[in-house]
Amino acid sequence: MLFSLKKKFKVVSIKTKPLSPSLRQKKRYLVFEIISERKVDFKLINNMILKHSLKFLGELGMAEAGLIVLHDKFDGKKGIIKVNHKYVHHLKSALALINNRNMLFRSIGVSGILNKAEKKFIAS
């Protein structure tokens, strides 16, 4: 006797509820500047920031901080990092501890809105 495992299943799509604003992760945008003689590659900067932040914050701290270096906002000298609002000072400390002979990291400012961070700190 042969037994068939093929059955017809009804596909049900379940819509998930969006998170309420009080449960969402509050983010800040930290604008930083690289002081060096020439423009620097984004890949190098991204790796340096993530490596030193991991060294300073640890894995749990990095997960809670939710660091993202925004690729399209980096121009070779200035850039923006998206971070949790509770970890802004930790990120500033991690950037200050990056010691490279050819470049120096300096935080310019912090904003809660990306457009405001671009207009206020990068455009000037």
N, C-alpha and C positions, 0 to 999 in steps of 0.2 A: 504494500500500500504506500503510495507516495503522498507526502504531506507538503502542501504549498504554503510558504511563508508570506506570499504576497497578499496584502490586505489593502483596502482603500482607506486612506486617512484623509480627514478633512483638515485643510490648512486654515488655521485661525491666526490672524495677525492681531497681536496685542500691542496697543499703543502705551508707551510708558509716560507717566506724568512728568512734566518738567519740574526741576527742583525749585522750591520757593527761594526768593532772594535771601532769606535769613540762613538757608542751608548751603548756599553756594560759597565757593572759595573766594575770598576777597583778594583781589590782586592789585599789585602796584607795578608801575613801570619805572625802572631805574635807568637813567641815562648816564652813560659813562663815556669817558674820553681816553684815548690812548695817546700818550706823549712819546713820540718817537720821530726819527728823522725821515722815515718814509711810510707809505701806506702799508698796512699789514693785511694778510690773507684772512678771510673770515673763518676758514676751517681751523687754522692755527689758534686764533683767538677763542673760538668756541671750545676747543679741546683744553686750552689753558684754564679758562674760567670754570669749566665743569670739573676738571681734575683737581684744581685747588679748592673749589667749593666742596667737593667730596672729601678731600683731606681735612678740611676745617669743620664741616658739618656732620660728616659720617653718612652712612647710607640712609638711616632713618630720617635724619635732618634734611637730606636732599629730597627724599620722597615727600616730606611734609612741606618743604619750601616750594616745590614745583617749578624749578628754574627752567626757563626757556630763553635762549638767546635768539632774538628775532633776526632772521637772515636778511629779510628785505629792508630792514631799517638800518643796516650797517653800511657805512660809506667809506670805510678804510681808516678813519680816525675816531668817529663817534658811533655809538650803537645803543641799543635798548635791550634790557633784560626784563622779562616778565617774572615776577616773584610774588609769593604769598605775603600779605601785609604784615604778618608777624615776624618775617625773616628778612626784612629790608636791612636792618642793622647788621645782621649776621653776614649777609651778602657783601655789604660795604667792607666789613672786616676781612672777608675772604679775598676781595679784590685788592685791598691794601697789602695783604701778605704775599701777593704774587711778586716774586723778585726775579726780574729778568734784566740783564745788563742793557739791552737795547730798547726796552720800552717800560713805561710806567702807566699804571691805571689810575684814573681819577674819576670819582663819581661827581657828576654835575648837579643832578637833581632827581627828585622822585615825584611822580604824579599818579593819580588814580585813573586817569583817562589817557589813552594812547595818543589821540590827536593833540591834546593839550601838551603832553610831553614832547611831541615832535615840534610843535609851534614855539613853545616857550624855551626849550633847551637846545634843540638841534638847529633851528632856523637862525638863531642869533649868533 
